[in-house]
């Protein structure tokens, strides 16, 4: 892995939710490689006594490789990586990342795309959206979050997507009924889920039941 690592400089750090911080990464020496919607990179973080390696989704528009954007949620039971990113990494620092890889690509032949994001699970869909819009694809984004912790980018998403954006803030009693959502889908629709295991399991179980 070390021979493939890319040195990147942190050019901006922004808090985008109470527990989520966004990092902008620019290449130190060469241009950043292209990537496709749904891609991720592994970020290497050299701590004092341990090196952390965490995977983070690329949130940028795939058509723009001038910089990569990632967002990191401060985990309640962190193994160290998210704490390091939140407490140690600052603007101007140099990190190492792997080239982009994609294990979560959209199925472009789908007639409709239903994106279901839970909390920081919004991140891979941020790279989906520009590509879906360029292709004039039929899609909806359903975003479940707790505004006291997560909910990053929700206002921008609401402004950009209009009627294709559905927001559920559980801290304000807004719940998504997964069975109701899935039961309305037509053949040819593909469903994508990113978020906590409880959400992923709920969607998979309801889909299987239907």
N, C-alpha and C positions, 0 to 999 in steps of 0.2 A: 504493500500500500504506500510506503513512504516515497517510492520513486514516482508515484502518480500525484502526490500532493501538490496543491496549488497554494501559493502564498497570497493572502488577501489582507488588505488594510481596512479596518473599521472606519468608515467615513462619517457615520452618523449613528446615534443611539437615541431612541425615543420610546417613552412609555406610552403604549397605546391602549392599555387597560390596567386596572389595579394590579394584576399579577402577570401582565404580558409586556415584554419589551422587544422592540423591533431593532434590528441591526442592519445597516447597509454595508455591503462588502464590495470593495473594488480590487481589481488585480494589482499586485505590486509590480510585476515585471512584464507580463504578457496580457493579451486580451483574454477575457473569460470565455470558456467554450459555450457553444449554443446548448439549449436544453428544450425539452418539450413540456407541455402542460402536465402537472402532476409529479414533476421531478423533485428529487431531494439531493442534498449533499451531506456527507459526514464532516462534522467540525471537530478538529483536534484541539484540545485545550490543555496546555502544559501547566499543571498545578505544581506546588512545591514538592509533594510526595507522591503524586499520581497524575497520569495523563488520562484525561477523559475524552471519549469519542461519542458524540451524539449525532443522530440523524435529524435534520431539519428540512422541511419543505421549502422549496423556492417559491416566493410569492410574486416575483416580478412578472411582467409581460414577457412571454417567451420571445417576442420579436425584438426585445431590447436587452442586450447583454452588456451594456455599459457598466452595470453593477448588479449584484444579487441582493435580494432582501429576504431575511428570515425573521421569524418571531419566536420568542422563547417564553414559555410559561414557567413561572417559578413554582416548581412542584412541591406539594406539602411533604412528600416522602422522597425527596430528591436523593439520588445516589451521588450527587456532587456536581454534575454537569450544569444543571439549570442554575444552581446557586453560584457556580463559577461565572456563568455568563451574566448573571444579574449583579454580582458584587465585584467582580474582578475586571471584566472587559469594558474598556472605555474607548472613546473616539481617539484614533491614531494608533491603536494597538494593531499588531500583525498576528493573524491566525493562519492555520493551515486547514484546507478543505480538500476533499476528494472531488474529482470531476462529477458532474451530475449523473444520476442514475434514475430510472423511472420504473417503479413497481405499481403505479397507480394512474395509468394513462386513461383518458376518456375513450370510450368506444364510439368512434365517429360515425359509424353506420347506424347508430340508434336513431329512432324517430323522435324521441324526446329524452332529455336528461333531467333527472331529479337529484339534486345535490343536497345531502343532509349533513350538516356540520354541527358538532357539539363543542363549545368552548374554543380552545386553541385549534381544534380540528378544522377551523375555517381556513387555515393557512394553505393547504394544497389547492383549494378551490379559487384562491386569489389568482393563481396562474391559469386556471381553467377559463375564467370569465372573459378575459380579452379575446381568447381564441374562440370561444363559443359565440361571442358577439361578432367577430370577424366573419364567421361561417354562417351567420344568420340562423344559428341553431335554435331549436325550441327547448327552453330549459326553465327550471325554477330552482331557487336557492332557499332552503329551509334552515334557519340558523337558530340553534338552541344554546342558551348561555345563561350565566348568572351575572348580572350587571355589577354586583359587588366584587367580582373576581375577574371575569372575562368580558366578552362582548366587543372585542376590538373590531374597528372598522364598520360598525353597524350603521352609523349615520351615512357614511360614504356609500355603502352598499345600497341603502334605501334610496339615496339620491340617484345613483347610477342605474339601478335595476328597476325601480318603480314597482309595477304590479308583479314582477317576477321574483320579488324578494318577500319572504315570510319570516317574521321575527318572533321569537318566543323567549321572554325573559322570565325565568322561573322565580327570580327574586321578587318579581311583581305579579306572580300568580298566572303567568302566561305559559300554558303547557301545550306541547305538540302531542296530539293523539296519533300515534304512529299507525295504528290499525286503520283509522279513518283516512289518513293520508294515502296509505298504500292501496286501500280498497278502491280508490277512484282512478287508478292508473290504467292506461290502455295498453294493448299489446304493442311491442316495439319500444316501450319505455325502459330505460336503464336507470338503476338507482345506485348512487355512490354514497358511501358513508365514511366519515372520518370524525373521530371523537373518542370519548371514554368507552371502555368495554361494555358498560351497561347499555349505552345507546346502540352500539354495534349489535349486541346480542338481541336487543329488543326489535330492531329492524329485521334482522335475519329470522328471528322466530316468527314474527308476524307475516313476513313474506312466505315462509314455509307453510304457515297455517292457511294462507290465502291461495 
